[in-house]
Amino acid sequence: MIELIRTNDIVLISWLTARLESLNIDMVIFDGHASVMDGSISAIPRRIMVLEEDLAQAQELLVEAEKIRTEEGYGFD
């Protein structure tokens, strides 16, 4: 598996998880438990991992997310 993104943004993580699942792209979230253990300081970002053969399609979702965030005024921040 290869890292798609590393973030503490739980809204973005939730959105990406749903979109990846809708496209039947397998993914795993690394460091989720460690991130929860650090409390609210967000010292440990979660890593969303996908199969290498799915990386290009998954990266297109990141472009879609950025477009939603900037053009439509929805924030993942």
N, C-alpha and C positions, 0 to 999 in steps of 0.2 A: 504494500500500500504506500501511497505517496501523499504528502501533506497538500491539501487544497488551500486551507487558510488556518491561521492561528488568531483567535480572538476571545475576548471576554464578553462580547455583546450577545447576551442570551436571546434577544429578539432575532438577530441575524442567524444565530445557530438554529433556532427553532424554524425559521423560514427556510433556511437551506436544507435542513433535515426533511421537511415536508416536500420541498421541490425535488430533492434527490430521490426520495421514495416514490414520488409520482412518476418519475422517469425510469424507475427500476434500476437506479444506480446504487450499488452497495456502498455503504459508508460506515465508518466507525469514529466515535468521538474519543480521542485520547485525552487523558489528564482531567476528565470530568470530575472524578472523585477528589483528586488533589485540589482542584480549583474550589470545590465546595468547602474543603477543610480549611482553606485560607481565610474564610469568612468574607467580609465585604471589601477587602483591600484589593482584590483582583490581581494578586501577584502572579498567579499561574494561569496563563490563557489556555483555553481548550483548543485542541487541534482536530480539525475535521480531515479525516483520511479517506481517500478513494482509491480504487484500483487504477493502475497506471493507464490502462486502456480506456478508462472513463474520464480521465483528467481533462481533456479538451472540452468535453460536453459540460463537465462540472464547472470549469472556468467560465463558460458562457453564462452560467447562473450567477456568478459573481458580478459579471457585467450587468446582468438584468437587475440584480440587487442594487447596484450603484445607481443605475438609471432610475429605479423606483425612489431611491433615497433623495436624489438630487432633483429630478424633473417633476415628480408628483408630490414632493414635500413630505413624504413619509420618512421617518427617521429610524434607523437601526441603532442610533447612538443612545 
